[in-house]
Amino acid sequence: MSTELDTVLDKLPNFRKVGGQYSARCPAHDDHHNSLSIKEENGKVLLHCFAGCDYGAIAMALGLQRNGGKDISNAPPEIVATYDYMDSTGKLLYQVVRYNPKDFRQRRPDGKGGWIWNLEGVRPTLYRVQALAQGIAEGRWIFVVEGEKDVDNLLVAGQVATSMSGGANARWPAEALMRLRGGKVCVIPDNDEPGRVYGHYIASALRWVTPYVKMVQVPVGKDISDYLATATITDFMGIVEGAQWYSPLEVVTRAEFDTFTGFAMYLLKQNNILRKKPGRETEWE
């Protein structure tokens, strides 16, 4: 048995040997049936959860990390930030955990002071959701950005902001859109192609719940955090106030936003439009 395999098995109480491999309870979810398979192949330790847990989530739950594909290393990654996603009453629903080297994982409270490293059964919500209703009632701009770090930096600058975990791959459920109903919303996409496509997706979706939507890209840097490191929030607010109201680029039905397939098709549609004729306007269905 290799040192790497020993390291993994030492962290898995009650593991059993089954043929040429091992089984144990998966640490990334509340497992009662030894869903985790552990085996060594070509000098690498392979982990597979038959309940569907992501490999990275399993490795993080074990205090391990990837080391070039599926290798296991004893050196745990360092947690550099945690972002709490709460409901409107302040109850913690789940956390996004940021690591160094850069990586993100999600976890939810297990009710016993620990964590379950998946969001099974948890509906995604918006980051800093508690500030949104008051911001809308006061007629303030609500900024929608890709990441929690950007939200927090805008908060430090005295603004109201939010995001959905998952970055440019995040899907917004209908209830998340409704949190911004009637608000003045400015979407700030990252300065890359996935960011711009995602920005159009969110801005178009928000048009279902409010007519007051703008999409503004920062003139300097990759995102609003980069921009605020070299300019002031007053400078940026001037850009926002001078921007035009958002016009959707494509006719998209409500059903398209409610399914993963529709979401993927929409992104492809928007990507083609962005490549051909940026700024093209069509009627909203």
C-alpha positions as CSV (number, residue, x, y, z in Angstrom):
1,M,0.0,0.0,0.0
2,S,1.4,3.4,-0.9
3,T,1.9,6.4,1.4
4,E,-0.7,8.4,-0.5
5,L,-3.3,5.6,-0.1
6,D,-2.4,5.2,3.6
7,T,-3.0,9.0,4.1
8,V,-6.5,8.8,2.6
9,L,-7.6,5.7,4.5
10,D,-6.3,7.1,7.8
11,K,-8.9,9.9,7.3
12,L,-11.8,7.5,6.6
13,P,-13.0,5.6,9.7
14,N,-14.6,2.2,9.2
15,F,-13.3,1.8,5.6
16,R,-13.6,-1.7,4.2
17,K,-11.6,-3.6,1.7
18,V,-13.7,-4.9,-1.2
19,G,-11.7,-6.9,-3.7
20,G,-8.8,-4.8,-5.0
21,Q,-10.2,-1.5,-3.7
22,Y,-11.8,0.1,-0.6
23,S,-15.2,1.6,0.4
24,A,-16.1,4.1,3.1
25,R,-18.6,6.7,4.0
26,C,-18.2,9.7,1.8
27,P,-17.1,12.8,3.9
28,A,-18.7,15.2,1.5
29,H,-22.3,14.3,2.3
30,D,-24.3,12.7,5.1
31,D,-23.5,9.2,4.0
32,H,-24.9,6.1,5.6
33,H,-24.1,3.5,3.0
34,N,-20.4,3.6,2.2
35,S,-20.9,5.5,-1.1
36,L,-17.2,6.3,-1.5
37,S,-14.9,4.1,-3.6
38,I,-11.1,4.3,-3.1
39,K,-8.6,2.7,-5.2
40,E,-5.0,3.1,-6.4
41,E,-4.2,3.0,-10.0
42,N,-0.8,3.8,-11.7
43,G,0.5,5.4,-8.5
44,K,-2.5,7.7,-8.1
45,V,-5.4,7.5,-5.5
46,L,-8.8,7.6,-7.2
47,L,-11.9,8.7,-5.3
48,H,-15.4,8.2,-6.6
49,C,-18.7,8.9,-4.7
50,F,-21.7,6.9,-6.1
51,A,-24.0,9.5,-4.6
52,G,-22.6,12.1,-7.0
53,C,-20.2,14.2,-4.9
54,D,-17.6,16.1,-6.8
55,Y,-14.0,14.8,-6.5
56,G,-12.8,18.2,-5.3
57,A,-15.4,18.4,-2.6
58,I,-14.3,15.0,-1.3
59,A,-10.7,15.9,-1.3
60,M,-11.4,19.2,0.5
61,A,-13.5,17.4,3.1
62,L,-10.6,15.1,3.7
63,G,-8.2,18.0,4.1
64,L,-6.4,17.0,0.9
65,Q,-6.0,18.6,-2.5
66,R,-5.4,17.8,-6.1
67,N,-1.8,17.5,-7.2
68,G,-1.9,17.3,-11.0
69,G,-5.2,15.6,-11.9
70,K,-6.2,12.9,-9.4
71,D,-3.0,12.7,-7.3
72,I,-3.4,13.3,-3.5
73,S,-1.1,15.5,-1.5
74,N,-0.7,15.8,2.2
75,A,-0.4,19.6,2.0
76,P,-3.9,21.0,2.5
77,P,-4.9,24.2,0.7
78,E,-5.3,27.3,2.7
79,I,-8.8,28.9,3.3
80,V,-8.4,32.6,2.5
81,A,-12.1,33.6,2.7
82,T,-15.6,32.4,3.4
83,Y,-18.7,33.9,2.1
84,D,-22.0,33.4,4.0
85,Y,-25.2,33.0,2.0
86,M,-28.1,33.7,4.3
87,D,-31.9,33.9,3.9
88,S,-33.8,37.1,4.6
89,T,-33.9,36.4,8.3
90,G,-30.2,36.0,8.7
91,K,-30.1,32.2,8.9
92,L,-27.0,30.7,7.3
93,L,-27.9,28.5,4.4
94,Y,-24.5,27.7,2.9
95,Q,-21.0,29.1,2.4
96,V,-18.7,29.5,-0.5
97,V,-15.1,28.8,0.6
98,R,-12.2,30.3,-1.3
99,Y,-8.8,28.6,-1.2
100,N,-5.2,29.3,-2.0
101,P,-4.2,28.0,-4.5
102,K,-7.3,29.6,-6.1
103,D,-10.2,27.2,-5.8
104,F,-13.8,27.4,-4.6
105,R,-16.0,24.9,-2.8
106,Q,-19.5,25.1,-1.2
107,R,-20.6,23.7,2.1
108,R,-23.7,23.8,4.3
109,P,-24.1,23.4,8.1
110,D,-24.7,19.9,9.3
111,G,-26.7,21.1,12.3
112,K,-24.0,19.7,14.7
113,G,-21.4,22.4,14.4
114,G,-19.7,20.9,11.3
115,W,-20.1,21.0,7.5
116,I,-21.5,18.9,4.7
117,W,-19.5,19.7,1.5
118,N,-22.4,19.9,-1.0
119,L,-25.6,21.9,-1.5
120,E,-27.9,18.9,-1.8
121,G,-31.4,20.1,-1.1
122,V,-30.5,23.7,-0.8
123,R,-31.9,26.3,-3.2
124,P,-29.3,28.9,-4.3
125,T,-29.9,32.4,-3.2
126,L,-28.2,35.8,-3.7
127,Y,-25.2,36.9,-1.7
128,R,-25.9,39.7,0.8
129,V,-29.6,39.2,0.2
130,Q,-30.6,41.0,3.4
131,A,-29.5,44.4,2.1
132,L,-31.4,44.2,-1.2
133,A,-35.0,45.1,-0.1
134,Q,-33.9,48.2,1.8
135,G,-31.7,49.3,-1.1
136,I,-34.6,49.0,-3.5
137,A,-36.9,50.8,-1.2
138,E,-34.5,53.7,-0.9
139,G,-34.1,53.9,-4.7
140,R,-30.4,53.0,-4.6
141,W,-28.5,51.3,-7.4
142,I,-28.2,47.5,-6.9
143,F,-25.0,46.2,-8.5
144,V,-24.9,42.6,-9.8
145,V,-21.3,41.3,-10.2
146,E,-19.7,37.9,-10.8
147,G,-18.0,37.2,-7.5
148,E,-18.4,37.7,-3.7
149,K,-15.1,39.6,-3.5
150,D,-16.5,42.2,-5.8
151,V,-19.7,42.5,-3.8
152,D,-17.7,43.0,-0.6
153,N,-15.5,45.7,-2.2
154,L,-18.6,47.6,-3.4
155,L,-20.0,47.3,0.1
156,V,-16.8,48.9,1.5
157,A,-17.4,51.7,-1.1
158,G,-20.8,52.3,0.4
159,Q,-22.9,50.5,-2.3
160,V,-25.5,47.8,-2.4
161,A,-24.4,44.7,-4.4
162,T,-25.0,41.0,-4.9
163,S,-23.9,38.0,-6.8
164,M,-24.9,34.3,-7.3
165,S,-22.3,31.6,-6.4
166,G,-20.8,30.0,-9.5
167,G,-19.4,33.1,-11.2
168,A,-20.1,33.2,-15.0
169,N,-21.6,29.7,-14.8
170,A,-24.3,30.6,-12.2
171,R,-27.9,30.0,-13.0
172,W,-30.5,32.3,-11.3
173,P,-33.7,30.7,-10.1
174,A,-36.9,32.7,-10.5
175,E,-37.0,33.6,-6.8
176,A,-33.5,35.2,-7.0
177,L,-34.7,37.4,-9.9
178,M,-37.8,38.4,-7.9
179,R,-35.5,39.7,-5.1
180,L,-34.6,42.6,-7.4
181,R,-38.2,43.3,-8.6
182,G,-38.7,47.0,-9.3
183,G,-35.1,47.9,-8.4
184,K,-32.6,50.0,-10.2
185,V,-30.1,47.4,-11.2
186,C,-26.6,47.7,-12.8
187,V,-24.9,44.5,-14.0
188,I,-21.1,44.8,-14.0
189,P,-19.7,41.9,-16.1
190,D,-16.1,40.8,-15.9
191,N,-14.0,42.1,-18.8
192,D,-13.7,38.8,-20.7
193,E,-16.0,37.0,-23.1
194,P,-17.6,34.6,-20.5
195,G,-18.3,37.7,-18.3
196,R,-19.9,39.6,-21.1
197,V,-22.1,36.7,-22.2
198,Y,-23.1,36.2,-18.5
199,G,-23.8,39.9,-18.1
200,H,-26.2,39.8,-21.0
201,Y,-27.9,36.7,-19.6
202,I,-28.5,38.4,-16.2
203,A,-29.4,41.8,-17.6
204,S,-31.9,40.2,-20.0
205,A,-33.4,38.0,-17.3
206,L,-33.8,41.0,-15.0
207,R,-35.9,42.7,-17.6
208,W,-38.7,40.3,-16.6
209,V,-38.8,41.9,-13.1
210,T,-37.7,45.5,-13.6
211,P,-37.4,48.0,-16.5
212,Y,-34.6,49.8,-14.8
213,V,-31.6,47.8,-15.9
214,K,-28.1,48.9,-17.1
215,M,-25.0,46.9,-18.0
216,V,-21.7,48.7,-17.5
217,Q,-18.2,47.3,-18.0
218,V,-15.4,48.9,-16.1
219,P,-13.0,50.8,-18.4
220,V,-9.9,49.6,-16.6
221,G,-9.1,46.2,-15.1
222,K,-10.7,42.8,-15.2
223,D,-13.6,43.6,-12.8
224,I,-14.9,46.2,-10.4
225,S,-12.4,45.2,-7.7
226,D,-9.5,46.0,-10.1
227,Y,-11.1,49.2,-11.1
228,L,-11.7,50.4,-7.5
229,A,-8.0,49.8,-6.8
230,T,-7.1,52.6,-9.3
231,A,-10.2,54.8,-9.3
232,T,-12.9,56.0,-7.0
233,I,-16.5,54.9,-6.6
234,T,-17.5,58.5,-7.5
235,D,-15.8,58.0,-10.9
236,F,-17.7,54.8,-11.5
237,M,-21.0,56.2,-10.4
238,G,-20.6,58.9,-13.0
239,I,-20.2,56.2,-15.7
240,V,-23.3,54.4,-14.4
241,E,-25.4,57.5,-14.5
242,G,-24.3,58.3,-18.0
243,A,-25.0,54.8,-19.4
244,Q,-28.0,53.9,-21.5
245,W,-30.8,51.6,-20.2
246,Y,-30.3,48.0,-21.2
247,S,-32.0,46.6,-24.3
248,P,-32.0,42.8,-24.7
249,L,-30.0,41.4,-27.6
250,E,-32.3,38.5,-28.3
251,V,-35.9,37.3,-27.9
252,V,-35.8,34.8,-25.0
253,T,-38.9,33.1,-23.5
254,R,-39.4,32.8,-19.8
255,A,-39.2,29.0,-20.1
256,E,-35.6,29.3,-21.4
257,F,-34.5,30.7,-18.1
258,D,-36.1,28.0,-16.1
259,T,-34.2,25.0,-17.6
260,F,-30.6,24.1,-17.8
261,T,-30.9,23.3,-21.5
262,G,-32.6,26.6,-22.2
263,F,-29.9,28.4,-20.2
264,A,-27.1,26.7,-22.3
265,M,-28.9,27.5,-25.5
266,Y,-29.3,31.1,-24.5
267,L,-25.6,31.5,-23.8
268,L,-24.8,30.1,-27.2
269,K,-27.3,32.4,-28.8
270,Q,-25.9,35.4,-27.0
271,N,-22.3,34.4,-27.8
272,N,-23.1,34.3,-31.5
273,I,-24.8,37.7,-31.4
274,L,-21.9,39.2,-29.5
275,R,-19.4,38.0,-32.1
276,K,-21.5,39.3,-35.0
277,K,-23.2,42.5,-34.0
278,P,-22.7,43.8,-30.5
279,G,-25.4,46.1,-29.4
280,R,-28.1,44.7,-31.7
281,E,-31.5,45.3,-30.3
282,T,-34.6,43.2,-30.9
283,E,-38.1,43.2,-29.4
284,W,-38.6,41.5,-26.1
285,E,-41.1,38.6,-26.2
